[in-house]
Amino acid sequence: MREIVALLDQRRAQARLGGGEKRVEAQHKRGKLTARERIELLLDHGSFEEFDMFVQHRSTDFGMEKQKIPGDGVVTGWGTINGRTVFLFSKDFTVFGGSLSEAHAQKIVKVQDMALKMRAPIIGIFDAGGARIQEGVAALGGYGEVFRRNVMASGVIPQISVIMGPCAGGDVYSPAMTDFIFMVRDTSYMFVTGPDVVKTVTNEVVTAEELGGAKVHTTKSSIADGSFENDVEAIL
Protein backbone atom coordinates (compact mmCIF):
# COMPACT_ATOMS: atom_id res chain seq x y z
CA MET A 1 0.00 0.00 0.00
CA ARG A 2 2.81 2.42 0.83
CA GLU A 3 4.34 1.77 -2.59
CA ILE A 4 1.03 2.61 -4.26
CA VAL A 5 0.70 5.85 -2.28
CA ALA A 6 4.31 6.75 -3.08
CA LEU A 7 3.66 6.12 -6.78
CA LEU A 8 0.54 8.30 -6.63
CA ASP A 9 2.50 11.11 -4.96
CA GLN A 10 5.15 10.79 -7.66
CA ARG A 11 2.57 11.06 -10.43
CA ARG A 12 0.98 14.08 -8.76
CA ALA A 13 4.36 15.78 -8.48
CA GLN A 14 4.99 15.14 -12.17
CA ALA A 15 1.58 16.57 -13.11
CA ARG A 16 2.20 19.69 -11.01
CA LEU A 17 5.39 20.39 -12.97
CA GLY A 18 3.37 20.92 -16.13
CA GLY A 19 5.69 21.23 -19.10
CA GLY A 20 8.79 20.92 -16.94
CA GLU A 21 11.14 23.17 -15.01
CA LYS A 22 12.64 24.85 -18.09
CA ARG A 23 9.26 25.93 -19.40
CA VAL A 24 8.15 27.07 -15.96
CA GLU A 25 11.33 29.16 -15.73
CA ALA A 26 10.61 30.63 -19.17
CA GLN A 27 7.10 31.54 -18.00
CA HIS A 28 8.52 33.36 -14.99
CA LYS A 29 11.05 35.21 -17.17
CA ARG A 30 8.13 36.64 -19.13
CA GLY A 31 6.82 38.04 -15.87
CA LYS A 32 3.95 35.55 -15.77
CA LEU A 33 2.78 33.05 -13.18
CA THR A 34 2.07 29.42 -14.00
CA ALA A 35 -1.46 28.03 -14.19
CA ARG A 36 -1.23 26.50 -10.73
CA GLU A 37 0.37 29.57 -9.16
CA ARG A 38 -2.55 31.64 -10.43
CA ILE A 39 -5.06 29.27 -8.87
CA GLU A 40 -3.21 29.26 -5.54
CA LEU A 41 -3.22 33.05 -5.50
CA LEU A 42 -6.89 33.33 -6.43
CA LEU A 43 -8.51 30.80 -4.09
CA ASP A 44 -8.72 30.58 -0.31
CA HIS A 45 -5.69 28.74 1.04
CA GLY A 46 -6.08 24.97 0.88
CA SER A 47 -9.54 25.07 -0.70
CA PHE A 48 -8.67 23.89 -4.22
CA GLU A 49 -9.95 20.46 -5.26
CA GLU A 50 -8.58 19.43 -8.63
CA PHE A 51 -10.32 17.25 -11.21
CA ASP A 52 -8.76 15.02 -13.87
CA MET A 53 -5.13 15.68 -12.95
CA PHE A 54 -3.85 12.73 -14.97
CA VAL A 55 -5.90 13.19 -18.15
CA GLN A 56 -3.85 12.99 -21.35
CA HIS A 57 -4.68 13.60 -24.99
CA ARG A 58 -5.60 10.70 -27.25
CA SER A 59 -4.00 11.92 -30.48
CA THR A 60 -1.77 9.54 -32.42
CA ASP A 61 -1.05 11.80 -35.41
CA PHE A 62 2.16 13.73 -36.07
CA GLY A 63 4.04 11.82 -33.38
CA MET A 64 1.78 13.10 -30.61
CA GLU A 65 1.55 9.64 -29.03
CA LYS A 66 5.14 10.21 -27.87
CA GLN A 67 4.31 13.58 -26.30
CA LYS A 68 1.91 13.12 -23.42
CA ILE A 69 1.87 15.29 -20.31
CA PRO A 70 -0.54 14.74 -17.38
CA GLY A 71 -3.29 17.33 -17.29
CA ASP A 72 -3.04 18.06 -21.02
CA GLY A 73 -2.55 21.79 -20.68
CA VAL A 74 -5.38 22.84 -18.37
CA VAL A 75 -5.90 22.69 -14.60
CA THR A 76 -9.56 22.34 -13.56
CA GLY A 77 -11.46 22.08 -10.30
CA TRP A 78 -13.28 24.04 -7.64
CA GLY A 79 -12.47 25.98 -4.51
CA THR A 80 -13.62 28.95 -2.50
CA ILE A 81 -13.04 32.70 -2.62
CA ASN A 82 -13.87 34.38 0.68
CA GLY A 83 -15.73 31.20 1.56
CA ARG A 84 -17.89 31.13 -1.57
CA THR A 85 -17.75 28.16 -3.94
CA VAL A 86 -16.39 28.79 -7.43
CA PHE A 87 -15.45 26.49 -10.29
CA LEU A 88 -12.49 27.34 -12.46
CA PHE A 89 -10.05 26.28 -15.14
CA SER A 90 -6.58 27.64 -15.75
CA LYS A 91 -4.80 27.07 -19.04
CA ASP A 92 -1.17 25.97 -18.74
CA PHE A 93 1.03 27.64 -21.36
CA THR A 94 3.94 25.37 -20.42
CA VAL A 95 2.07 22.33 -21.82
CA PHE A 96 1.61 22.48 -25.60
CA GLY A 97 1.20 26.25 -25.31
CA GLY A 98 -2.08 25.71 -23.47
CA SER A 99 -3.66 24.64 -26.76
CA LEU A 100 -7.03 22.92 -26.68
CA SER A 101 -7.34 19.23 -27.53
CA GLU A 102 -10.42 17.03 -27.35
CA ALA A 103 -9.47 15.78 -23.86
CA HIS A 104 -8.54 19.32 -22.76
CA ALA A 105 -11.98 20.54 -23.86
CA GLN A 106 -13.72 17.72 -21.99
CA LYS A 107 -12.03 18.84 -18.77
CA ILE A 108 -13.34 22.39 -19.24
CA VAL A 109 -16.82 21.21 -20.19
CA LYS A 110 -16.95 19.10 -17.03
CA VAL A 111 -16.43 22.08 -14.72
CA GLN A 112 -18.80 24.20 -16.81
CA ASP A 113 -21.52 21.59 -16.32
CA MET A 114 -20.81 21.34 -12.60
CA ALA A 115 -20.87 25.12 -12.16
CA LEU A 116 -24.22 25.32 -13.94
CA LYS A 117 -25.65 22.47 -11.87
CA MET A 118 -24.44 24.01 -8.61
CA ARG A 119 -25.40 27.56 -9.69
CA ALA A 120 -21.89 28.69 -8.81
CA PRO A 121 -19.66 31.21 -10.63
CA ILE A 122 -17.05 29.92 -13.08
CA ILE A 123 -13.70 31.58 -13.73
CA GLY A 124 -11.54 30.90 -16.78
CA ILE A 125 -7.87 31.88 -16.73
CA PHE A 126 -6.63 31.99 -20.32
CA ASP A 127 -3.02 31.73 -21.47
CA ALA A 128 -3.21 29.82 -24.74
CA GLY A 129 -2.99 30.09 -28.50
CA GLY A 130 -6.15 28.31 -29.61
CA ALA A 131 -6.82 24.83 -30.93
CA ARG A 132 -4.18 22.11 -31.04
CA ILE A 133 -3.77 21.80 -34.80
CA GLN A 134 -2.45 18.23 -34.57
CA GLU A 135 -5.97 17.13 -33.58
CA GLY A 136 -7.77 19.04 -36.31
CA VAL A 137 -11.56 18.80 -36.24
CA ALA A 138 -11.58 16.93 -32.90
CA ALA A 139 -10.14 20.00 -31.20
CA LEU A 140 -12.49 22.36 -33.01
CA GLY A 141 -15.43 20.19 -31.97
CA GLY A 142 -14.28 20.61 -28.39
CA TYR A 143 -14.58 24.37 -28.74
CA GLY A 144 -18.15 23.90 -29.95
CA GLU A 145 -19.01 22.14 -26.69
CA VAL A 146 -17.36 24.90 -24.63
CA PHE A 147 -19.21 27.64 -26.56
CA ARG A 148 -22.53 25.83 -26.14
CA ARG A 149 -22.13 25.89 -22.38
CA ASN A 150 -21.11 29.55 -22.44
CA VAL A 151 -24.50 30.24 -24.01
CA MET A 152 -26.40 27.92 -21.66
CA ALA A 153 -24.82 29.58 -18.62
CA SER A 154 -25.42 33.13 -19.84
CA GLY A 155 -27.73 34.93 -17.44
CA VAL A 156 -27.78 31.94 -15.10
CA ILE A 157 -24.36 32.00 -13.41
CA PRO A 158 -21.54 34.57 -13.44
CA GLN A 159 -18.86 33.77 -16.04
CA ILE A 160 -15.53 35.55 -15.61
CA SER A 161 -12.52 35.43 -17.94
CA VAL A 162 -8.99 36.58 -17.13
CA ILE A 163 -6.69 36.90 -20.15
CA MET A 164 -3.09 36.35 -19.09
CA GLY A 165 -1.26 35.51 -22.29
CA PRO A 166 -1.33 35.67 -26.09
CA CYS A 167 -4.79 34.27 -26.83
CA ALA A 168 -6.19 33.66 -30.29
CA GLY A 169 -9.04 31.83 -32.00
CA GLY A 170 -11.30 29.82 -29.71
CA ASP A 171 -9.49 31.08 -26.62
CA VAL A 172 -10.87 34.51 -27.48
CA TYR A 173 -14.32 33.54 -28.76
CA SER A 174 -15.24 31.83 -25.48
CA PRO A 175 -14.18 34.72 -23.20
CA ALA A 176 -16.06 37.15 -25.47
CA MET A 177 -19.29 35.36 -24.50
CA THR A 178 -18.65 35.63 -20.76
CA ASP A 179 -19.84 38.38 -18.43
CA PHE A 180 -16.54 39.98 -17.45
CA ILE A 181 -13.10 40.03 -19.10
CA PHE A 182 -9.92 41.29 -17.45
CA MET A 183 -6.50 41.57 -19.09
CA VAL A 184 -2.87 42.09 -18.11
CA ARG A 185 -1.03 44.95 -19.77
CA ASP A 186 1.92 44.08 -22.07
CA THR A 187 1.60 40.29 -21.66
CA SER A 188 -1.98 39.48 -22.68
CA TYR A 189 -3.57 39.75 -26.12
CA MET A 190 -6.91 38.87 -27.69
CA PHE A 191 -7.22 38.47 -31.45
CA VAL A 192 -8.84 36.20 -34.02
CA THR A 193 -5.41 35.55 -35.48
CA GLY A 194 -1.95 36.97 -34.92
CA PRO A 195 0.09 39.71 -36.60
CA ASP A 196 1.95 37.31 -38.93
CA VAL A 197 -1.27 36.04 -40.51
CA VAL A 198 -2.64 39.57 -40.77
CA LYS A 199 0.50 40.61 -42.65
CA THR A 200 0.27 37.61 -44.98
CA VAL A 201 -3.39 38.17 -45.83
CA THR A 202 -3.68 41.98 -45.84
CA ASN A 203 -0.02 43.05 -46.15
CA GLU A 204 -0.58 45.25 -43.10
CA VAL A 205 2.17 45.41 -40.51
CA VAL A 206 0.70 45.54 -37.02
CA THR A 207 2.07 44.65 -33.60
CA ALA A 208 0.37 42.26 -31.20
CA GLU A 209 -0.31 45.18 -28.86
CA GLU A 210 -1.95 47.24 -31.61
CA LEU A 211 -3.97 44.28 -32.82
CA GLY A 212 -5.29 42.95 -29.54
CA GLY A 213 -3.52 44.35 -26.49
CA ALA A 214 -5.13 45.39 -23.22
CA LYS A 215 -5.18 49.07 -24.19
CA VAL A 216 -7.06 48.39 -27.43
CA HIS A 217 -9.70 46.26 -25.75
CA THR A 218 -10.27 48.57 -22.79
CA THR A 219 -10.31 51.88 -24.70
CA LYS A 220 -11.50 51.09 -28.24
CA SER A 221 -13.27 47.75 -28.68
CA SER A 222 -14.66 47.71 -25.11
CA ILE A 223 -14.39 43.92 -25.08
CA ALA A 224 -12.39 43.95 -21.84
CA ASP A 225 -13.73 45.41 -18.62
CA GLY A 226 -10.38 46.28 -17.08
CA SER A 227 -6.61 45.88 -17.32
CA PHE A 228 -3.89 45.43 -14.73
CA GLU A 229 -0.12 45.75 -14.50
CA ASN A 230 0.70 42.10 -13.79
CA ASP A 231 -0.74 38.69 -12.96
CA VAL A 232 -0.79 39.27 -9.21
CA GLU A 233 -2.64 42.58 -9.47
CA ALA A 234 -5.16 41.08 -11.91
CA ILE A 235 -5.96 38.14 -9.64
CA LEU A 236 -6.11 40.03 -6.36
N, C-alpha and C positions, 0 to 999 in steps of 0.2 A: 504493500500500500504506500509506503514512504517513497518508493521508487516512482510510482505513478504520480504522486503529488509533486515530486521533484521534477518529473518530466513536464507536468502541466505548468509549473512555475517557469520552467525553461522556455516553453512555447509562448507563454504570456510575455516574458521578457523580450523574446524575439519580435513578437507582434508590436510591442510598444516602441521598438526601435524604428519602425516604419521602413523607410528606404535605406537605412543604415547610417552610421555615424558621420560619414563624409557628406551625405546629403543633408543631414540635420545641421551640420556645421555650415554648409553653404546657405541654408535657409536663415540661419542666425546672422551670417555676414551680410545678407540683404536687409537686415534690420527687422526680420519677421520672426514670429513665434511659430512653433510647429502646431499641428492640429491638436495634439493632446495638451500642449501647454496652454492653448487658447481655452480649451474646455476647463482645465483646472482653474484658470483665472476667472472664468465666467461663473462657475457654479459654486454653491456652498461647499466648504471643505468636506471631503469624504462622502459627498452625496451621489457621485456619478456611478451609475450602473450601466455597464457597456453591453451591447448586443453584438453577436456575430463577429467576435474578435478574430476568429480563425478562417473566416470565409475567404476563398480564393476564386479568381476567375476560371472560366472553363474553356477558354479559347485554346485551340491547337494550331492556329494558322500563324505564319510568319515567325515560327520559333517561339511563340508565346508559352508553349507548354514547359519551356525551360526557365521561364521567368515568372515565378509565382511568389507573392509576398502576402503573408497573413493580413487580413483586413481589406485588401484590394483597393487601397487608396481613399478610404473614408472611415471615420470613427463615428459610430452611432450609439445612441442610448438615451437615458433620461437622468434627471437629477433635480435639484431644487435651487432656486434663486430667492434668497430671503424667505426660505421656507415654502415657497410655492413650486409645485411640480411643473417642469418643462421638459419637452422632448427636443432633441437636437441631433444634428449631424455636422461633422467638421471634415472638410476635404483635406487630404494629406498630399501636399505638393511633392513630398519626397518619394512618393510611390507612384510611378508612371505619370508624374506631373498632375496627380489628382484627377486624371481623366476618368470618364464614366464608362464602365463596362456593364454587361447585363447583370452580373452578380452585384456590382457596386450599386446599380440602380435599385435592385431588390432590397438592399439594406436600407436605402433611403425611404423607399415606399413603405417598408415595414414600420418605421417610426412615424411616418406621415399617417398611416392607418391607425396606429395606436394613439397618436395625439388627437385625432378626430374622434375616436371612440371615447377617450377620456375627457374630451373637451378641454384640453390643455394647450397652451401656446407651443409653437414649434419654432426653433431657431436654426437657420442654416448658415454655416460659416464657409464661405466659398474662397477657394484658392486653387483654381483649376483651369485648364485650357479647353474644356469641351469633351466631346465624345472620344473614346479610344478607337482610333481608326482601324486598328487591327481586327476589331470585332464587327465593323461595318454596320449592317442593318440591325443586328442584335442590340448594339449600344444605342442606336437611334430609337429603337422600340422602347428601350428603358426610359428614355427621356419622355416619351409619350405617356408612360404610366405616371411619371413624376408630375408632369403638367396636369394630367387629369385630376390628380389629388390636390394640386394647387387650386384648381377651379372648385372642386367639391368642398374644400375647406374655407373658401372665400366667404367672409361674412359670418362664419361659424366659430372659428378660432383665430386668434392672432397669429400671423405668419411674419416672421422677421428675418431679414437677410443681411449678413455682414460680408461685404466684399473686401477680401484681404490679399488679393493677388491679381495677376493678369487673367481675367476671365473672358471667355469668348463662347459664342454659340449657345448651346443649351444651358451652360452655366451662367448665362445672362438672361435668357428667356424665362427661366423659372423664377429667379429673383424679381423680375419685372412684374410678375403676377402676385407678388406678396404685398403685405400691407406697409411695411417699412423697409427701407434700404439705407444702410450706412456704409461709408467707404473710408479708406485710409489714404491720405494724401501721399503722392509720389510712389506708392507701391501697389496700388490697386487700380484696375482698369476694367471697364465694361464696354465691349463692342461685339458686333455681329461677327466680324472677322478682323484680323490684325492689319497693321500698316503695310506689311509686305504684300498682302493680297490686294489691298486697296491700290497700291502703286502698280501692280501688275495689270489690274483690270481697268483702272481709270487714269493711270499715269500721274496720279497726284501724290506728291510727297507729303506725308503727314506723320507726326510723332504719335506714339501711344498716348501721351498725355493730352494732345490736341484732339485725338480721335475719341478717347473714352476715359479720360482721367477724372479724378474726383471734382476738380474745379468745373469741368464741362457739365457734369451731371448734377451739380448742386446749384449752378448759376445760369445754365442755358436750357438743358433738356428737362430739368426738374425731375429726373428719374430718381435721383438719390435724395434722401431727406436730411442728410448731414454728413460732414466729413471730419476726420480727426487726424492728429499728427502721426500717430503710431498705433500698433496693435493694442498695446496696453490701454491707451486712452480710449480707443474705440470700444473695447470690451467693458471697461469700468464706467 
